[in-house]
């Protein structure tokens, strides 16, 4: 149960981070998702601040098993930023969150040997159904059934699911702080690997010029970026701690509560920044999101043991 409440708190912080990510990307305060992923990954270096609380050297042949999941996580975040730049966070995150438990469910059952009872499995199904229902494009005269950024969302969910499954396996073998630090070093390496793609490298190098003579807007954006990543970092720590305490399937299925937070925060922010947060407030869209949230709520009750 303690893992459950840690996860709820983590997802609120991550939802707030996502809303601020949307603001920075869509308002063009950050020029490209690759830039955003690069700086987000580089900031993982600050995980070393937890050095004295459990970090230790691991065998050379095992380092790769700690670093690769972090690299995979970076690309999951990159595709998430691509999707968020193109569409509402309240549509992108539900689809990503629906893909994650599906992939994790199969990984956990076939590789990690986790078992859930019938009530928990039913809860996971409700959470997934709610996530997919939110992802459909309900607008008329729009090409395709899914929203812009749909395929980036799918790729993000796939990469993040693999990364989270690897994190859980490492937590079963080592202490939380050590796993967290080593995997975050992997995230930093993933960020540096973005420089191997010429188009992304040009965007990242161009962004360096803002450090020479930063304008007031750039300074404000930098402060907001650091604050956003601090919120996300704290949320990430709480989420991974919850994962280390309980079932990876349940903790990652609870990402659905993040949809509720993002939906509410997106509406609030849309009144202040309507050009950035273009949340649709028509009856059909409201019905879609409210029914999806109802499914999500049922799923949360079932997986949390509050039924």
N, C-alpha and C positions, 0 to 999 in steps of 0.2 A: 504493500500500500504506500510506503514511503517513496518508492520509485515512481508510483503513479502521480503523486502530487509534485514531485520534482519535475516530471515530464510536463505537467500542465504549466508550471512556472517557466520552464524552458521554452515552451512553444509560444508563450505570450511574448517573451523577449525576442524570439526569432521572428515572430509576426511583425513586431515593431521594427526590427531590422529590415525586414522585407519591404515594408511600406517606405522606409527611408531610402532603401536601394532603388525602389521605383522612382522616387523623387529625384535622386541624383542622376539616374540613367536617362529618364524621359525628359527632364529639364535641360539635358545636355551639359550639366555641370561636370559630368564625366563623359568623355567623347565616345567611348566604345566599350562594350562588355569585356573585351580582352584586357583593356586597361584596368577595369574594375576587378576582374579576377586576379590579375597580376598583383595589384597592390593589396588585395585581400589576402592572397597567399603569402606574400612577403611578410605581412604583419604577424603571421604564425610564428615568426622568430621569437616573439615575446612569450611564447609558451615556456621558454627557458627560465622565465621568472619563477616557475614552480620547481626549479632544480633541486632545492634542499628538502623537498617533501616526498621524495621517493624515486628520483632519477638514478639510474645506474647503467653502466656499460653492458651491452649484450654481445653475444658471440658474433663474429664477423659474418658467418654464414647465415645468421638469422636476421641481420639488419634489413635485408631486402624485403622480408615479410612484414616489417614495420613501416618501411618507406613507401612501398608500392600502393597500399590502400590509401595513403595520404595523397599520392599523385592522382589516383583515380578520383578521389574526393574533389580535387581541384577542378577536374574536367566536368564533374557533375555540377559544380557551382557555376562554371563557365557557361554551360548550356542553359542553366537556370537563368542567368543574367541575360542571355540572348532572348529567352522567352519572355521575361519580365519587361524587357525593352519594347517588345512588340505588342503586348496585351496587358489587360488588367491582372494585377497580382491575385485578385480574388478568383480568377479563372485558372491561372497558371499553377499556383501552388496546390489546389485540389487535385489536379491531374498528376502532378509529380508525386504528391502524397498518396495517390491511389496506386501508382505503379510500384512505389517502394515496397509496401507490404505484400503485394503479389509476388514480386521477385524474392523478397526475404522469406516469405512463407515457404517457397519451394527450396530455397537454399537451406533454410533452417531444418526442414523436415528431412531432406535427403542427405545433408552434409553435417549439420550440427546436432541432429537427432533430438530436437526439441519436440515436446508433445503438448497439445492444448486440449482442454475438454470441449465438449460440444457447445457449451454456452460461449466460451471464448472464441471458438471458430465462427459461431453465428455473429458475434460482435464484430469480428474482423470483416465478415461479408458485408455487414451494414455499413461499416466505415468505407470500404472500397466502393460500394454502390453509391454512397453519397458523394464521394470524390469524383466518380465518373459522371454522375448526373450533372454536377456543377461544370464540367468541362465542355459540354455540348454548346454549340453556337445556336442561340435561340432567335437571332435577328433575321428579319426578312431581307431578301435581295442581297444576300451575302454568299459568295462562292464557297463551296465546301461545307461539310457538316461540323468541322472543328475550327476552333479559333486560330488566329495567327500565332505562331509560336508553338503549335501543337507538337510537332515532331521534335523540336528542341526540348520540350517538356518531357517527352517520352525518353529521350536520351539522358536527360538529367536524372530522371527517376531510376533508370537502369544503372548508371554509374554510381549514384548515391547508395542504392541498395547493395551493390557489391561491396562498396567501401564500408558501410555500416555492418555488414555481415562479417567482414574481416576484423573490424574493430572489436566486435563482440567476442570473436574467437580469441583474439589477443588478450582481452580482459579476463578470459577464463584461465589464461596461462601466466599472467604477470599482474603487477599492481597498477592501479588506475593511472597514477601520475606518470609513471614511466611510459606506459602505452600512449598516453595523451601527448607527451613531449615528442617521442620518436615519430608518431604518426603526423604530428604538426610539422616536423622537419620535412616529412614527405610532402606535405601540402606546399611548403615553401619550394621544394624542388620542382613540384608540379607547376608552380607559378613561373619559375625560371625556364621551364621547358617550353612555355608559350613563346619565348623569344626565338625558337627554331622555326616558327611559321613566319615567313617574310612579311605578310600583310599585318599580322598582329605586332611583330617586332617594330615596324615603322610607327604604328599607332602608339606603342608604349614609349619609344624613344622620343616621339614628338611631345608626349606629355611631360617629359623631363624638363622641357624649356620653361614650364610654368613655375619651376622651383627657383629659377634665376632671378626674375623680377615679378613675384606673384602679385596679382591684382587683389583688391579687397574681396572680390567675388571668389577668386581662387583660394584665398586664405580661409574665407568662411566655409567654402566647400570642403577644404581640407580638414577643418575642425569637425564639421558634420560627419565626414567620412570616418574619421578616427572614432568619434562617439558612436557611430552606427556599428562599426566593427567591434567596439568594446561591448556593446549590448549583445551582438551576435556571438562574441566569444564567450561571454558569461552564459548565454543560453545554450551554447554548444557544450560547455563544461557540464551544466546541469543535466542536459539530455544524455550525454555519454555516461555520467554517473548513474542516472536512472537505468540506462541500459546495462551497466555493470551489476546493478542490484537485482534486475528482474529479467523478464522475457523480452528478447529483441523484437519479436513479432508484435507483442502488445505495445511496447514503448513506441515503436515506429508507426503502428496503426493509429496511435493517439495523435499523430500529426494532424489528424482531421480537426482537432479542436483549434488548430492554428487557422483553419479556414474561417472559423467563426470570428476570431480576433481580427483577421485581415479584412473580412467583410465589413465589420463595424468600423475599424480604423480607416478603411478606404473611403467609406461614406463620410466620416467626420472630416478627413483631409480634403475630400472633393469640394467641400464648401469654401475652403481657404485657397486651394490650388486647383481650380476646375480644369485647366488646360493640361495638367499632369495626371490627376486622378479622375478619369472620365468614367466614373461608376454609373452604370445605367440604372435608372430608378423607375422604369416602367413596370406595369403590373406583371407582365409575363416573366421578366427577369427576376423580379422580387419573388414570385411564386417558385421559380426554379431554385433560387438560392435558399429560400425558407424551407422548402421540402427537403432539399439536400441536407441542410443543417439539422432537420428533424431526424433523418436517417443517421447522421453522424452522432447526434445526441444519444440515440438508442444504442449505437455501437459502443460509445464510451461507457454507458451504464453497464453493458454486458461484459466488456473486457476488464472493467475496474473492480468487478465483484460487488457493486453497490445494489445489484438487483435482488 
